[in-house]
Amino acid sequence: MPTHNMYSVEVRHKGLHKYRLIKGSDRYVVEQQASEQMRAWDDMWARRLEIDAKKRERDEGFRAKFQKKTVAAERTEEARAAIAGIEQTLAYSLNDHKKIQWELLLSNSSFPDPPPAKREHVELPPEPKETDGQFRPDKRWYHLFLTNVRQAAQEDAKRRFSRAHEEWSKKIAELKAANARLDEEHAGDVSEWKSRKESFEAKQAETNKQVIAKKEAYLKGDAQAITEFCELVISSSRYPENFPNEWDLEFQPTTKTLLIDYFLPSPAELPTLKEVKYVASRDTLSEVQYPVSVTNKLYDDLLYQITLRTINELYRADHATFIDSIVFNGWVRSIDKGTGKQVTACILSIQAARQEFLDIDLSQVEPKECFRTLKGVGSSKLHGLAPVAPILKLNTEDKRFVSSYSVIGDVDQSTNLAAMDWEDFEHLIRQLFEEEFAKSGGEVKITQASRDGGVDAVAFDPDPIRGGKIVIQAKRYTNPVGVSAVRDLYGTIMNEGATKGILVTTADYGPDSYAFAKGKPITLLTGANLLHLLAEHGHKATIDLKAAKQMLADLKKDGE
């Protein structure tokens, strides 16, 4: 604005925090100067933004590179730790002094659910009183002279109190009823909680009772209990998660020999990563693998270590000295590169006598040489997975097994299963389950006919997850199967060291039977289930309990 023929313009730049007042006598010149100043500042600001952007880009690049370098270092450290862990497989076990005992299986946990909190009562309002201020009659000076007016005010106060007290009484009754309902609901919650707690504790006590019974059987030298204790020892030994967690055991009491079929990791399950490098020229991470010669040596050494470690852990845990000799057969599942199919082979086998093995100082040995000193059998290059004959094989034979005969082919729609000869019925069940387990390569064997409620058939299912030894009992009944038969089956499962039990009947089961079987490795098959299973395998039959009862009654009369 002109002042005495002078002009001035204020220019500001927020980014640079600049300010200037330009003055001059010529308005056009002043405005041009202001424009030039703003252009200069804008150029300056643009250069600063460019510099800042490059700096940020450079800093981000440094951070990214630093992060990648950090990742490379961390992965390298993890790879080294994995290899070190494998190299220390045997040493780790020697340093672990944890005592393996039956008590590890005891459940000491408390019932997890807290008792239900008491429902909060609704607060009861206080009882109104005539002396409360709101129920006092109004007092006026003229009440001294007007008796009727004074009495009317007093009567009105009494009526107000009476109404208020009546309303209070109703409200109290409602609230007390509501609180009573809360107490009733809480009592129901407590009762239900106590029931669940008692059920939990009863199940826990039953489980612990079984563990204690197993411990007592073990201390008495029971072969099955010794086998199960050895299972506990091996399952407590920690290995990398990707290693197989599978084995089969058999204790032979006559020779005091423990036989182990142990699945070892395949070469593909071993880590091969040596280190991870950051390549600055390509801004990438590069993995460096160990040479095959190194991983092969590492693999062979690992298998020798696992073998010695397993034998050592078993002998050290066997304080009662039931085991005099351990036979360890190392099996490996791998892919045949010629056929692409999975193959399973025993690649090492060793028998180690107790005293001879315990005299060895495992902290000083070279695992392969120790294996050889103990006369272990195996290829000099275990990574080649060359099969060897096990020194001793697991025996799935049972002296109770007898020759079976075909029954199922003679069964048709006219066959009443409930009226079959009981021995024929057992062979029918064996054949039916033989067809069922054949899908997974299993086998089913029938035991000697005894009619004593023992094992009627035994299935060996090779499936590594759901398989194992399965005991089967057949009940050709015309009445519901009682809970005692289900209890007997559970006892048989425990005695046989089986993974599961199956009870098959031509009839049905009582509610107590289903209640007992709940949560246990027991499958109850009714007559309807049996007919359905037969139909699945292309066989037809019938179950007529009434006709069977009559037939059996007639046979009994004829016998008399």
C-alpha positions in Angstrom: 0.0 0.0 0.0 1.3 3.5 -0.9 2.7 5.6 1.9 4.3 8.8 0.8 4.7 7.1 -2.6 6.3 4.0 -1.0 5.0 0.4 -1.6 5.6 -2.7 0.5 4.8 -6.4 0.2 5.1 -9.1 2.9 6.3 -12.5 1.7 6.3 -15.7 3.8 7.3 -19.3 3.3 5.8 -21.7 5.8 8.1 -24.6 4.9 11.3 -22.6 5.3 9.9 -20.4 8.1 11.0 -17.3 6.1 9.6 -13.8 6.2 10.5 -10.6 4.4 9.0 -7.2 4.0 9.9 -5.8 0.5 9.6 -2.0 0.1 10.1 0.4 -2.8 8.8 3.5 -4.6 7.7 1.5 -7.6 4.8 -0.8 -7.1 5.7 -3.0 -10.1 9.3 -3.5 -9.0 8.2 -4.3 -5.4 5.8 -7.0 -6.7 8.4 -8.5 -9.0 10.9 -8.6 -6.2 8.3 -10.4 -4.1 7.6 -12.9 -6.8 11.3 -13.6 -7.4 11.8 -14.0 -3.6 9.0 -16.6 -3.5 10.4 -18.5 -6.5 13.8 -18.6 -4.9 12.4 -19.8 -1.7 10.3 -22.5 -3.5 13.4 -23.7 -5.4 15.2 -23.8 -2.1 12.3 -25.8 -0.5 12.2 -28.2 -3.4 15.9 -28.9 -3.1 15.5 -29.5 0.6 12.6 -31.9 0.0 14.6 -33.7 -2.6 17.6 -34.0 -0.2 15.3 -35.2 2.6 13.7 -37.8 0.3 17.1 -39.1 -0.8 18.2 -39.2 2.8 15.0 -41.1 3.8 15.5 -43.5 0.9 19.1 -44.0 1.8 18.2 -44.5 5.5 15.4 -47.0 4.5 17.8 -48.8 2.3 20.3 -49.0 5.2 17.5 -50.2 7.5 16.3 -52.8 4.9 19.9 -54.0 4.4 20.4 -54.1 8.1 17.2 -56.1 8.6 18.2 -58.6 6.0 21.6 -58.9 7.5 19.9 -59.5 10.9 17.6 -62.1 9.4 20.6 -63.8 7.7 22.4 -63.8 11.1 19.4 -65.2 13.0 18.8 -67.9 10.5 22.4 -68.9 10.5 22.4 -69.1 14.2 19.2 -71.3 14.1 20.9 -73.5 11.5 24.0 -73.9 13.7 21.9 -74.6 16.8 19.9 -77.3 14.9 23.2 -79.0 13.8 24.7 -78.6 17.3 21.6 -80.3 18.8 21.9 -83.3 16.5 25.6 -83.5 17.2 24.8 -83.5 21.0 22.0 -86.1 20.8 23.8 -88.6 23.0 25.5 -86.0 25.3 22.1 -84.3 26.0 20.8 -87.6 27.3 23.8 -88.1 29.5 23.4 -84.7 31.1 19.6 -85.1 31.7 19.3 -86.6 35.1 15.5 -86.6 35.2 14.2 -89.7 36.9 11.6 -91.6 35.0 8.9 -93.1 37.2 5.3 -94.2 37.1 4.3 -91.1 39.1 4.8 -89.1 35.9 1.5 -90.6 34.8 -0.4 -89.7 37.9 -2.9 -86.8 37.5 -2.6 -84.3 40.3 -4.4 -81.4 38.6 -7.3 -79.7 40.4 -10.7 -79.3 38.9 -10.2 -76.4 36.5 -13.6 -74.6 36.9 -14.0 -72.3 39.9 -17.1 -72.6 41.9 -20.0 -70.5 40.7 -20.1 -67.0 42.2 -23.1 -66.3 44.4 -25.7 -64.2 42.6 -25.8 -60.6 44.1 -29.0 -59.9 45.9 -31.2 -56.9 45.1 -30.8 -54.5 48.0 -34.0 -54.1 50.1 -35.2 -50.6 50.7 -35.5 -49.5 54.4 -38.9 -49.7 56.0 -40.7 -46.3 56.2 -41.4 -44.9 59.7 -44.1 -42.6 60.9 -41.4 -40.4 62.4 -39.8 -39.8 58.9 -40.1 -36.2 57.9 -42.2 -36.8 54.9 -45.0 -38.3 57.0 -45.1 -35.6 59.6 -48.2 -33.4 59.4 -47.7 -29.9 58.2 -47.7 -27.4 61.1 -49.1 -24.0 60.5 -49.6 -21.2 63.1 -53.4 -21.2 62.6 -53.5 -24.9 63.6 -53.4 -23.6 67.2 -56.8 -22.1 66.7 -58.4 -24.4 64.0 -58.6 -27.8 65.6 -60.4 -29.4 62.6 -57.7 -28.2 60.2 -55.0 -29.5 62.4 -56.7 -32.9 62.8 -57.2 -33.1 59.0 -53.5 -32.5 58.4 -52.6 -35.2 60.9 -55.0 -37.7 59.2 -53.5 -36.9 55.8 -50.0 -37.6 57.1 -51.2 -41.0 58.5 -52.8 -41.9 55.2 -49.6 -41.0 53.3 -47.6 -43.2 55.7 -50.0 -46.1 55.4 -49.9 -46.0 51.5 -46.1 -45.8 51.6 -45.8 -48.7 54.0 -48.2 -50.8 52.0 -46.3 -50.1 48.8 -43.0 -50.9 50.6 -44.5 -54.2 51.9 -45.4 -55.2 48.3 -42.0 -54.2 47.0 -40.2 -56.1 49.8 -42.2 -59.2 48.9 -41.3 -58.9 45.2 -37.6 -58.3 45.9 -37.4 -61.2 48.5 -39.0 -63.5 45.9 -36.4 -62.3 43.3 -33.6 -62.9 45.7 -35.0 -66.3 46.5 -34.9 -67.1 42.8 -31.3 -66.0 42.7 -30.5 -68.3 45.6 -32.3 -71.1 43.9 -30.5 -70.6 40.7 -27.2 -70.4 42.5 -27.9 -73.6 44.4 -28.6 -75.2 41.0 -25.3 -73.9 39.6 -23.4 -75.2 42.7 -25.1 -78.6 42.4 -24.2 -78.9 38.8 -20.6 -77.7 39.5 -20.2 -80.2 42.3 -21.5 -83.0 40.0 -18.9 -82.1 37.4 -16.2 -81.8 40.0 -17.0 -85.1 41.5 -17.1 -86.7 38.0 -13.7 -85.2 37.2 -12.2 -86.4 40.6 -13.7 -89.8 40.2 -12.2 -90.2 36.7 -8.9 -88.9 37.9 -8.9 -91.3 40.8 -9.8 -94.2 38.5 -6.9 -93.2 36.2 -4.5 -92.9 39.1 -5.7 -96.2 40.4 -4.8 -97.9 37.1 -1.4 -96.2 37.2 -0.7 -97.4 40.7 -1.9 -100.9 39.8 0.5 -100.9 36.8 3.3 -99.7 39.1 2.6 -102.6 41.5 2.5 -105.0 38.6 5.8 -103.6 37.4 7.5 -104.1 40.8 6.2 -107.7 40.8 8.0 -108.2 37.4 4.8 -108.4 35.3 6.0 -108.5 31.6 3.3 -106.2 30.3 3.9 -103.7 33.0 7.6 -103.7 32.3 6.9 -103.1 28.6 4.6 -100.2 29.5 7.3 -98.7 31.8 9.8 -98.9 28.9 7.2 -97.1 26.7 7.1 -94.4 29.3 10.9 -94.0 29.3 11.2 -93.8 25.6 8.2 -91.4 25.2 9.8 -89.1 27.8 12.9 -88.7 25.6 12.9 -85.5 23.6 13.9 -85.2 19.9 13.1 -82.7 17.2 9.5 -82.5 16.3 10.0 -83.7 12.7 11.6 -86.9 13.8 9.4 -90.0 13.9 7.9 -90.7 17.3 7.2 -94.4 16.8 8.4 -97.7 18.2 7.2 -101.1 19.2 8.3 -103.0 22.3 8.3 -106.5 23.6 9.7 -107.8 26.9 10.5 -111.5 27.0 10.5 -112.5 30.7 12.1 -115.9 30.2 15.3 -114.3 28.8 14.8 -110.9 30.4 15.3 -109.4 27.0 13.7 -106.2 25.8 13.2 -106.0 22.0 12.7 -102.6 20.4 11.6 -101.9 16.8 12.5 -98.1 16.6 11.7 -95.9 13.7 14.7 -93.6 13.0 14.6 -90.4 11.0 15.2 -90.7 7.2 18.0 -88.6 5.6 15.4 -86.2 4.3 14.4 -85.3 7.8 17.8 -83.9 8.7 18.6 -80.2 8.4 21.1 -79.4 5.7 21.3 -75.6 6.0 24.8 -74.4 6.9 24.3 -70.6 6.9 22.4 -67.7 5.3 24.3 -64.8 3.7 23.3 -61.4 2.7 24.4 -60.6 -0.9 24.7 -56.8 -1.1 25.2 -56.7 -4.9 21.8 -58.4 -5.4 20.2 -57.3 -2.2 19.0 -60.9 -1.5 19.5 -63.7 1.0 21.4 -66.7 -0.1 21.3 -70.1 1.6 24.4 -72.2 1.8 23.8 -75.9 2.3 26.2 -78.4 3.7 27.9 -80.7 1.2 26.3 -84.1 0.8 29.4 -85.8 2.3 29.0 -83.8 5.5 25.2 -84.5 5.9 25.8 -88.2 5.2 28.3 -88.3 8.0 26.1 -86.3 10.3 23.2 -88.7 9.5 25.2 -91.8 10.2 26.5 -90.4 13.5 23.0 -89.3 14.6 21.6 -92.9 14.1 24.4 -94.4 16.2 23.8 -91.8 18.9 20.0 -92.4 19.0 20.7 -96.2 19.3 23.1 -95.8 22.2 21.0 -93.1 23.9 17.8 -95.2 23.8 19.6 -98.3 25.3 21.2 -96.1 27.9 18.0 -94.4 29.0 16.2 -97.7 29.4 19.0 -99.3 31.4 19.4 -96.2 33.6 15.6 -96.1 34.3 15.4 -99.8 35.1 16.3 -99.5 38.7 14.7 -102.9 39.5 17.0 -104.5 37.0 14.3 -106.5 35.2 16.1 -106.1 31.9 19.3 -108.1 31.2 19.6 -107.5 27.5 18.2 -105.0 25.0 17.9 -105.7 21.3 17.5 -102.5 19.2 16.3 -102.7 15.6 16.5 -99.4 13.8 13.9 -99.0 11.0 13.7 -96.2 8.4 10.8 -95.2 6.1 12.0 -93.6 2.9 11.1 -93.0 -0.7 12.6 -95.4 -3.2 14.0 -93.0 -5.9 13.6 -95.8 -8.5 9.9 -96.4 -7.9 8.8 -93.3 -6.1 7.2 -95.6 -3.5 7.7 -95.6 0.3 9.9 -98.4 1.6 10.5 -99.6 5.1 13.8 -101.3 6.0 15.7 -102.3 9.1 19.1 -100.7 8.6 20.8 -101.4 11.9 20.5 -103.9 14.7 22.3 -104.4 18.0 22.1 -106.5 21.1 23.6 -105.0 24.3 23.9 -106.9 27.5 23.2 -104.8 30.6 26.5 -105.0 32.5 28.6 -104.8 29.3 26.8 -101.7 28.2 26.8 -99.9 31.6 30.6 -100.4 31.9 31.0 -98.1 28.9 31.7 -94.4 29.4 29.4 -93.0 26.8 30.7 -89.4 27.4 34.1 -90.5 25.9 33.1 -92.8 23.1 32.9 -92.3 19.3 29.3 -93.5 18.6 30.1 -95.6 15.5 33.1 -97.3 17.1 31.0 -98.0 20.2 28.3 -99.5 18.1 30.9 -101.7 16.4 32.5 -102.7 19.7 29.0 -104.0 20.8 28.9 -106.1 17.6 26.1 -104.0 16.1 25.0 -105.0 12.6 24.6 -102.4 9.9 26.1 -101.0 6.7 29.2 -98.9 7.0 27.2 -96.2 5.3 23.9 -96.0 7.0 22.7 -93.2 4.8 22.6 -95.7 2.0 19.7 -97.3 3.8 20.9 -100.8 3.0 18.6 -103.3 4.8 20.0 -105.8 7.3 18.4 -108.7 9.1 17.3 -107.9 12.7 19.2 -109.8 15.3 15.8 -110.6 16.9 12.4 -109.9 15.5 9.2 -108.9 17.3 6.9 -111.9 17.6 3.3 -111.1 16.8 2.4 -114.8 17.2 0.4 -115.9 20.2 0.2 -119.5 21.4 -3.5 -119.0 21.9 -4.0 -118.5 18.1 -5.6 -121.4 16.3 -6.5 -122.2 12.7 -9.6 -120.6 11.4 -12.2 -121.9 9.1 -14.6 -120.2 6.7 -18.1 -119.4 7.9 -19.0 -116.1 6.3 -19.5 -117.7 2.8 -22.3 -119.8 4.2 -24.2 -116.9 5.7 -27.2 -115.6 3.8 -30.5 -113.9 4.3 -31.9 -117.0 6.0 -29.1 -117.1 8.6 -30.2 -116.0 12.1 -26.9 -114.9 13.7 -28.4 -114.9 17.2 -29.0 -118.7 16.8 -25.6 -119.6 15.3 -23.3 -122.0 17.0 -21.2 -119.8 19.3 -17.9 -121.1 17.9 -19.1 -120.5 14.3 -20.1 -117.0 15.4 -16.6 -116.2 16.7 -15.1 -117.4 13.3 -17.7 -115.3 11.5 -16.6 -112.2 13.5 -12.9 -113.0 12.8 -13.5 -113.3 9.0 -15.6 -110.1 9.0 -12.9 -108.1 10.7 -10.3 -109.7 8.6 -12.0 -108.2 5.6 -12.3 -104.8 7.4 -8.6 -104.6 8.4 -7.4 -105.9 5.0 -7.9 -102.4 3.7 -4.9 -101.2 5.8 -2.8 -104.4 5.5 -3.7 -105.7 8.9 -4.4 -109.3 10.0 -6.9 -110.9 12.4 -6.3 -114.1 14.3 -8.8 -116.1 16.3 -7.9 -117.6 19.7 -8.7 -121.0 21.2 -12.3 -121.5 21.9 -12.9 -121.2 25.6 -16.2 -119.4 26.2 -14.5 -117.8 29.2 -15.1 -114.2 28.2 -11.4 -113.7 27.3 -10.0 -112.7 23.9 -11.9 -114.2 20.9 -9.8 -112.6 18.2 -6.8 -110.2 17.9 -6.3 -107.7 15.1 -2.9 -106.2 14.3 -3.4 -102.9 12.5 -0.1 -101.5 11.0 -1.5 -98.0 10.7 1.0 -95.8 12.5 -1.6 -93.4 13.9 -4.8 -95.4 14.7 -3.3 -98.9 14.5 -1.8 -101.3 17.0 -3.1 -104.4 18.8 -6.9 -104.6 19.0 -8.7 -107.2 21.0 -12.1 -108.4 19.8 -14.8 -110.2 21.8 -17.9 -111.7 20.2 -21.1 -112.2 22.3 -23.8 -114.2 20.6 -26.5 -113.0 23.0 -30.3 -112.8 22.9 -30.4 -110.4 25.8 -28.7 -107.0 26.3 -25.0 -107.2 27.3 -24.4 -106.2 30.9 -21.8 -103.8 32.1 -19.7 -106.6 33.6 -18.8 -107.8 30.1 -17.7 -104.3 29.1 -15.6 -104.1 32.3 -14.0 -107.5 31.5 -13.1 -106.2 28.0 -11.5 -103.1 29.5 -9.4 -105.3 31.9 -8.4 -107.5 28.9 -7.3 -104.4 27.0 -5.1 -103.4 29.9 -3.7 -106.9 30.4 -3.0 -107.4 26.7 -1.4 -104.0 26.3 -3.8 -103.4 23.4 -4.6 -100.0 22.0 -8.3 -100.7 21.7 -11.1 -103.2 22.3 -14.1 -104.1 20.2 -17.2 -105.9 21.7 -19.6 -107.3 19.1 -23.0 -108.7 20.0 -26.2 -109.9 18.2 -28.2 -108.0 20.8 -27.7 -104.6 22.4 -26.1 -103.0 25.5 -27.6 -101.5 28.6 -27.1 -97.9 29.6 -24.5 -98.8 32.2 -22.5 -100.4 29.5 -22.4 -97.3 27.4 -21.7 -95.2 30.4 -18.7 -97.3 31.4 -17.3 -97.4 27.8 -17.5 -93.6 27.5 -14.0 -92.0 27.3 -12.3 -95.5 27.1 -10.7 -97.1 24.0 -13.8 -99.4 23.6 -16.1 -99.7 20.7 -19.5 -101.4 21.3 -21.2 -102.9 18.2 -24.8 -103.9 18.4 -26.6 -106.4 16.3 -27.7 -103.6 14.0 -24.1 -102.4 13.6 -23.0 -106.0 12.9 -25.6 -106.4 10.1 -24.6 -103.0 8.6 -20.9 -104.1 8.7 -21.7 -107.4 7.0 -23.7 -105.5 4.3 -20.7 -103.2 3.7 -18.7 -106.3 2.8 -21.4 -107.8 0.6 -22.9 -110.3 3.1 -26.5 -110.6 4.2 -27.9 -112.1 7.4 -30.7 -111.6 9.9 -31.0 -111.3 13.6 -34.2 -112.5 15.2 -33.8 -112.6 18.9 -37.3 -113.9 19.7 -36.8 -116.9 17.3 -33.3 -117.5 18.7 -34.6 -117.6 22.2 -37.2 -120.1 21.3 -34.7 -122.3 19.4 -32.2 -122.2 22.3 -35.0 -123.1 24.7 -36.1 -126.0 22.5 -32.5 -127.3 22.3 -32.2 -127.1 26.1 -35.4 -129.2 26.5 -34.2 -131.7 24.0 -30.9 -131.9 25.9 -32.8 -132.6 29.1 
